[in-house]
Amino acid sequence: MQKRDVIVVILLGLFTCGIYPIYWFYTTAEALNNEVDDNEPLMNYILAILLGLITCGIYTIYWSWKFYSKLDKYTGENNAILNFILGLLVTNIAGMAIAQSSINKKLEA
């Protein structure tokens, strides 16, 4: 996992027109697969986006829930529901910011 400044994550998410969130989710999901030892590795985010296109976004929603649930296993917090709902109703950038803050707290401890 990598410590990143939450403000930079938000600004890059806004100013790159969605390119940085793809990078962030991809790298964070790969790091989660390496850090959390369970029997359910996350699918590559790029493949999840492609499956989301085929399923009219349904698979991407499912993948997001799995991502935030796995992140909660890593951080020990219970933010999965909040991050998931913010990602659906507001923007993924809000969920990314909270998730990155949780990651930073875990890395500082």
C-alpha positions in Angstrom: 0.0 0.0 0.0 1.1 3.5 -0.7 0.6 6.6 1.5 -0.9 9.4 -0.6 -2.0 12.9 0.3 -5.9 12.9 0.4 -6.1 16.4 -1.1 -3.9 15.4 -4.0 -6.0 12.3 -4.6 -9.1 14.5 -4.8 -7.6 17.1 -7.0 -6.1 14.6 -9.4 -9.4 12.8 -9.6 -11.1 16.1 -10.5 -8.6 17.5 -12.9 -7.6 14.4 -14.9 -11.2 13.8 -16.0 -11.4 10.3 -14.5 -8.0 9.0 -15.6 -6.4 9.2 -12.1 -9.3 7.3 -10.4 -8.7 4.4 -12.8 -5.0 4.4 -11.9 -5.8 4.7 -8.2 -8.3 1.9 -8.1 -6.0 -0.4 -10.2 -2.9 0.1 -8.0 -4.8 0.0 -4.7 -6.7 -3.2 -5.7 -3.5 -4.9 -6.7 -1.9 -3.9 -3.4 -4.9 -5.1 -1.5 -4.7 -8.5 -3.2 -1.1 -8.7 -2.0 -1.7 -7.5 1.5 -5.0 -9.2 2.4 -4.7 -12.9 2.5 -8.1 -14.3 1.7 -9.5 -16.7 -0.9 -11.3 -13.9 -2.9 -8.7 -11.8 -4.8 -10.1 -8.8 -6.6 -10.4 -8.8 -10.3 -8.1 -6.4 -12.2 -9.9 -3.0 -12.3 -9.4 -2.6 -16.0 -11.2 -5.9 -16.6 -13.9 -4.9 -14.1 -14.5 -1.7 -16.2 -14.8 -3.8 -19.4 -17.2 -6.2 -17.8 -19.1 -3.1 -16.5 -19.5 -1.9 -20.0 -20.9 -5.3 -21.1 -23.3 -5.5 -18.1 -24.4 -1.9 -18.2 -22.4 -1.0 -15.1 -23.7 -3.8 -12.9 -20.4 -5.6 -12.6 -18.5 -2.4 -11.8 -20.9 -1.7 -8.9 -20.4 -5.3 -7.6 -16.6 -4.9 -7.9 -16.7 -1.6 -6.0 -18.5 -3.3 -3.1 -15.9 -6.1 -3.1 -13.1 -3.5 -3.2 -14.4 -1.5 -0.2 -15.2 -4.6 1.8 -11.7 -5.9 1.2 -10.3 -2.5 2.1 -12.2 -2.7 5.4 -10.5 -6.1 6.1 -7.1 -4.4 5.5 -7.7 -1.2 7.6 -9.9 -2.7 10.3 -12.5 0.1 9.8 -16.1 -0.1 8.8 -16.3 2.4 6.0 -17.4 0.0 3.2 -21.0 1.0 3.2 -20.2 4.8 3.3 -17.6 4.6 0.5 -19.9 2.4 -1.6 -22.9 4.7 -1.2 -20.8 7.9 -1.9 -19.4 6.2 -5.0 -22.8 5.4 -6.3 -24.7 8.6 -5.4 -22.0 11.3 -5.4 -18.7 10.4 -7.1 -16.0 7.7 -6.8 -13.6 10.5 -5.8 -15.4 10.9 -2.4 -15.0 7.2 -1.7 -11.4 7.3 -2.8 -10.7 10.1 -0.4 -12.1 8.3 2.6 -10.4 5.1 1.5 -7.1 6.8 1.1 -7.5 8.4 4.5 -8.1 5.0 6.0 -5.0 3.6 4.3 -2.9 6.4 5.5 -4.1 5.8 9.1 -3.2 2.1 8.8 0.2 2.9 7.4 1.0 5.4 10.2 0.0 3.0 13.0 
